[in-house]
């Protein structure tokens, strides 16, 4: 009887390791736009389990967003720099990735100017505008929705 219980436990444990988290980009961007620290942390934990090539970019953006919600200035700066490293690393690996440029634009437009993370706003807006029509439909919707609130991103007619 004990052996069966152990075998059943091992079987269930093995099956659970093959369950993958269904990543929803719309939910990700909804959380990124929020100021709900618990939702951001939850999304970050979920993103960390992904085996997507976009993981570093998503993690970096969430870390920088989370940094803005910290009370301790040292912790804010450390977390922001770490997130920036992840996002910039992803962009350096895939400079033609429109979504990574969107993530950077979102962070740049919303980060305090004292951080100096606003040098590529125009470049990213141009890149996103030029690549908008060829983006996947889910990303097009996200870009269109963001452009409605963005001060800088204007899509071609």
C-alpha positions as CSV (number, residue, x, y, z in Angstrom):
1,X,0.0,0.0,0.0
2,X,2.8,2.4,0.9
3,X,4.6,1.6,-2.3
4,X,1.5,2.5,-4.4
5,X,1.2,5.8,-2.6
6,X,4.8,6.6,-3.2
7,X,4.5,5.6,-6.9
8,X,1.4,7.7,-7.3
9,X,3.1,10.7,-5.7
10,X,6.2,10.3,-8.0
11,X,3.9,9.9,-11.0
12,X,2.0,13.1,-10.1
13,X,5.2,15.0,-9.4
14,X,6.6,14.0,-12.8
15,X,3.4,15.0,-14.6
16,X,3.3,18.4,-12.8
17,X,6.8,19.2,-14.1
18,X,5.5,18.9,-17.6
19,X,2.7,21.3,-17.1
20,X,3.5,24.6,-18.7
21,X,2.3,28.0,-17.8
22,X,0.0,29.5,-20.5
23,X,1.5,33.0,-21.0
24,X,-1.0,35.7,-22.0
25,X,0.6,38.8,-23.4
26,X,-2.5,40.9,-22.8
27,X,-2.5,40.0,-19.1
28,X,1.2,40.8,-19.0
29,X,0.8,44.3,-20.4
30,X,-2.2,44.9,-18.1
31,X,-0.1,44.1,-15.1
32,X,2.8,46.1,-16.4
33,X,0.5,49.1,-16.7
34,X,-0.8,48.7,-13.1
35,X,0.7,49.9,-9.9
36,X,-0.3,46.7,-8.0
37,X,2.8,45.4,-6.5
38,X,1.3,42.0,-5.7
39,X,0.2,41.5,-9.3
40,X,3.6,42.5,-10.6
41,X,5.3,40.1,-8.3
42,X,2.9,37.3,-9.2
43,X,3.5,38.0,-13.0
44,X,7.2,38.1,-12.4
45,X,7.1,34.7,-10.7
46,X,5.1,33.3,-13.6
47,X,7.4,34.8,-16.2
48,X,10.5,33.3,-14.5
49,X,9.1,29.8,-15.2
50,X,8.8,30.4,-18.9
51,X,11.1,28.9,-21.4
52,X,10.4,31.6,-24.0
53,X,13.2,33.6,-25.6
54,X,11.3,36.7,-24.5
55,X,11.7,35.9,-20.8
56,X,14.6,38.2,-20.1
57,X,12.8,41.1,-21.7
58,X,9.6,40.5,-19.7
59,X,11.5,40.0,-16.5
60,X,13.5,43.2,-17.1
61,X,10.5,45.3,-17.7
62,X,8.7,43.9,-14.7
63,X,11.7,44.6,-12.5
64,X,12.0,48.2,-13.7
65,X,8.2,48.7,-13.1
66,X,8.6,47.1,-9.6
67,X,11.5,49.4,-8.8
68,X,9.2,52.4,-9.1
69,X,7.0,51.0,-6.4
70,X,9.8,50.4,-3.9
71,X,10.1,52.8,-0.9
72,X,13.8,52.5,-0.4
73,X,15.8,54.5,-2.9
74,X,18.8,52.2,-2.9
75,X,16.6,49.2,-3.6
76,X,14.8,51.1,-6.3
77,X,18.0,51.9,-8.1
78,X,19.5,48.4,-7.8
79,X,16.3,46.8,-9.0
80,X,15.9,49.2,-11.9
81,X,19.5,48.7,-13.0
82,X,19.2,44.9,-12.9
83,X,16.0,45.1,-14.9
84,X,17.5,47.5,-17.4
85,X,20.4,45.0,-17.9
86,X,18.0,42.2,-18.7
87,X,15.9,44.3,-21.1
88,X,18.8,45.8,-22.8
89,X,20.5,42.4,-23.1
90,X,17.4,41.0,-24.8
91,X,17.3,44.0,-27.2
92,X,21.0,43.6,-28.0
93,X,20.4,39.9,-28.8
94,X,17.4,40.7,-31.0
95,X,17.6,44.4,-32.1
96,X,14.8,43.9,-34.7
97,X,12.3,42.6,-32.1
98,X,9.4,45.1,-32.1
99,X,8.0,43.9,-28.8
100,X,11.3,44.4,-27.0
101,X,11.4,48.0,-28.3
102,X,7.8,48.5,-27.1
103,X,8.8,47.3,-23.6
104,X,11.7,49.7,-23.6
105,X,9.5,52.5,-24.8
106,X,6.9,51.9,-22.1
107,X,9.5,51.9,-19.4
108,X,11.3,55.0,-20.8
109,X,8.1,57.0,-21.1
110,X,7.2,56.2,-17.5
111,X,10.6,56.2,-15.7
112,X,11.7,59.4,-13.9
113,X,13.9,61.5,-16.1
114,X,16.6,61.6,-13.4
115,X,17.4,58.0,-14.2
116,X,18.4,59.0,-17.7
117,X,16.6,56.1,-19.3
118,X,15.0,58.1,-22.0
119,X,17.6,58.3,-24.8
120,X,16.0,55.9,-27.2
121,X,12.4,57.1,-27.1
122,X,12.4,58.6,-30.6
123,X,14.3,55.7,-32.1
124,X,11.9,53.2,-30.5
125,X,8.9,55.1,-31.7
126,X,10.2,55.2,-35.2
127,X,11.1,51.5,-35.2
128,X,7.7,50.5,-33.8
129,X,5.9,52.7,-36.3
130,X,7.8,51.2,-39.2
131,X,7.2,47.6,-38.0
132,X,3.7,47.9,-36.7
133,X,2.0,46.5,-39.8
134,X,4.1,43.4,-39.9
135,X,3.7,42.6,-36.1
136,X,1.6,39.7,-35.0
137,X,-2.0,40.6,-34.4
138,X,-1.8,40.3,-30.6
139,X,1.2,42.7,-30.5
140,X,-0.6,45.1,-32.9
141,X,-3.5,45.3,-30.5
142,X,-1.1,46.0,-27.6
143,X,0.8,48.6,-29.6
144,X,-2.4,50.3,-30.7
145,X,-3.8,50.4,-27.1
146,X,-0.5,51.8,-25.8
147,X,-0.3,54.4,-28.5
148,X,-3.6,55.9,-27.3
149,X,-2.1,56.9,-24.0
150,X,1.5,57.4,-25.1
151,X,2.8,61.0,-25.4
152,X,5.3,60.0,-28.0
153,X,4.1,56.9,-30.0
154,X,2.0,57.8,-32.9
155,X,1.0,55.1,-35.4
156,X,0.9,55.6,-39.1
157,X,-2.7,56.0,-40.5
